Amino acid sequence: SSGIRQWRMRRTAAALALVALIAASCGGDDTDTTDTTDEVSQTESADSTEPGGTETPEPSGTGEPSGTGGTGGTVRIGSALGIPQLDPHRAALIFETTTWRLLWTALTEFTPEDGAEPQPALAASWTASDDLMTWTFTLRDGITFSNGDPITSEDVKRNVERVSDPETGFFLQFLFDEVVEVNTPDDQTVEIILASPNSGLPTVLTRMAVIDLDALDVINTTPVVSGPYTVSEFVPDDRLVLIPNENYWGDPAPLDELIYVRAEDTSAALTSLSAGDLDVLYEPPWQDIASIDENPDLDVITLTEQPPTVMHLMVDSAAPPFDNPSARRALAHAVDRQTILDVVYAGRGKTSPNNSPISVDSEWFADDLPEFEFDLELAKELFAEAGVNEGDTITYWSTPAITEFTPVGEVLQANLAEIGIELDIQSVEIGEWVAKFIPVGKSWPNTIIPNFYTGFPAPLILELWDGFCECNYSSEGYAAALGQGRATLDPAEQMAAYAEAQRVFTEELPVVTVHHFSVPVAASASVDGIWHEPGGNVQFVDMTTAD
């Protein structure tokens, strides 16, 4: 009808948040250290397409079982983290998301070749109404679960309803708050009706793995999967062994076997990698990146251009002294961003001198923002305006579960000492750390808390602050700008809306952004095909080995 038009895929990213809480509860190739054997995935930036592009993605895959696959040997992935369970809708750790594309398939997906433009997965195509509130997805022919049962529109509907239900505990449930109704006119058609326009719904749906809800009772033993691998063995928080799914409709799994192994700690995992007992190490300690670089048999894989993860210092913007804008501006000028990036994060990333949640080298970055230069004298003056004077103490709330947080605090501690302000660094176990500021709305005065948000492609990393950030930020002007960005497909209007959101953010300073980075992965030089999604999530689905 005239009210429906074929959806031309926009590079409009939408809410894909994985907050630091998720990472913490576990405890571009412009450098010559990037793994150049995967040219596309490690030389493309996170935002590699033009805003408002008009390409219509063509689905890949035949819709027929891909055969046994697995002609490429075994890869062993090590981490100090464990995989506690396999239900993607109940994931609590960012590390768990590395299994999603291996075991499950969503309606849409990112690929290393297409940047932030979602591509067809279970859905072969989709359309949107003119008001961007009714979306219709057409499923591929011949898609099945690993037990051979067809994947139908009813399965998709039940999955949408499950992730939308707060009782499920899906950490991205807020992305589905606007879903009003899901209709299934036939077995291959899904109609999703929203309460308000959302030009980025296809991006949101990259996060919703479609699982067999009739097989939940065996999801942690012999799960019925929809991805290229299936489970051969699973010992929670210890070991996960994957083998090819013989009923997978897409490209066959490239490995015979993929094994997740939990190490005693990161040092033990790094030793195992260096000795060849592991092939991949997820998130090696930043302090060890330099030594890994020096090993000719190992590669470090990161996004060095347009890195999506924003490291920031949270304050309670509703409690003293940081309810005073002068105190927040003082902190913005007291942070030595370059030193933190170089000393704590091995120089891998981009500093954020303009205090935007978007990386300075992204085309979504608003280039007319003011800079917050490292200026301790100005910081001292601004702190005094807010009633913070020489001899006063501010608490820095850290946790050993995220090893870089305390070193960040030590850099800030030395800077504040120069202007007579003491930073009391308190490092507590992860549960106590989280309880300080979760849920949103808690009051935590006179405290600075390091945090990071990831999983959100630009520009909609901007979605994570108003009403969602534990910094207790609420802004009508900021929310209005974001709403304008969601409600349009016009590239110029999107750019203008998200630039205005950044201007408001920089003026109101709900947090102090320090720099942008991506989760590092260390791998044997014989391993290829590891890549980062545009929001920063690490993907092993295309991984191969020469051994």
Sequence and secondary structure as in RCSB ss.txt:
>XXXX:A:sequence
SSGIRQWRMRRTAAALALVALIAASCGGDDTDTTDTTDEVSQTESADSTEPGGTETPEPSGTGEPSGTGGTGGTV
RIGSALGIPQLDPHRAALIFETTTWRLLWTALTEFTPEDGAEPQPALAASWTASDDLMTWTFTLRDGITFSNGDP
ITSEDVKRNVERVSDPETGFFLQFLFDEVVEVNTPDDQTVEIILASPNSGLPTVLTRMAVIDLDALDVINTTPVV
SGPYTVSEFVPDDRLVLIPNENYWGDPAPLDELIYVRAEDTSAALTSLSAGDLDVLYEPPWQDIASIDENPDLDV
ITLTEQPPTVMHLMVDSAAPPFDNPSARRALAHAVDRQTILDVVYAGRGKTSPNNSPISVDSEWFADDLPEFEFD
LELAKELFAEAGVNEGDTITYWSTPAITEFTPVGEVLQANLAEIGIELDIQSVEIGEWVAKFIPVGKSWPNTIIP
NFYTGFPAPLILELWDGFCECNYSSEGYAAALGQGRATLDPAEQMAAYAEAQRVFTEELPVVTVHHFSVPVAASA
SVDGIWHEPGGNVQFVDMTTAD
>XXXX:A:secstr
 TTEEE           EEHHHHHTT    STTS TTSHHHHHS SS S TT        S SS   S   S EE
EEEESS      GGG  SGGGGGGHHHH EESEE  TTSTTS EESSEEEEEEETTS EEEEEE TT B TTS B
  HHHHHHHHHHHH GGG  TTGGGGTTEEEEEEEETTEEEEEESS  TTHHHHGGG EE  GGGGGGTTTS   
 SSEEEEEEETTTEEEEEE TT SSS  S SEEEEEE SSHHHHHHHHHHTS SEEES  GGGHHHHHT TTEEE
E   SS  EEEEEEE TTSTTTTSHHHHHHHHHH  HHHIIIIISTT SEE TT  SS TTSTTS TT       
HHHHHHHHHHTT  TT EEEEEE TTSTTHHHHHHHHHHHHHTTT EEEEEE  HHHHHHTT STT   TTEEEE
EEEES  TTGGGGGSTTTSTT    HHHHHHHHHHHT   HHHHHHHHHHHHHHHHHH SEEEEEEE   EEEET
TEE  EE TTS EE TT EE  
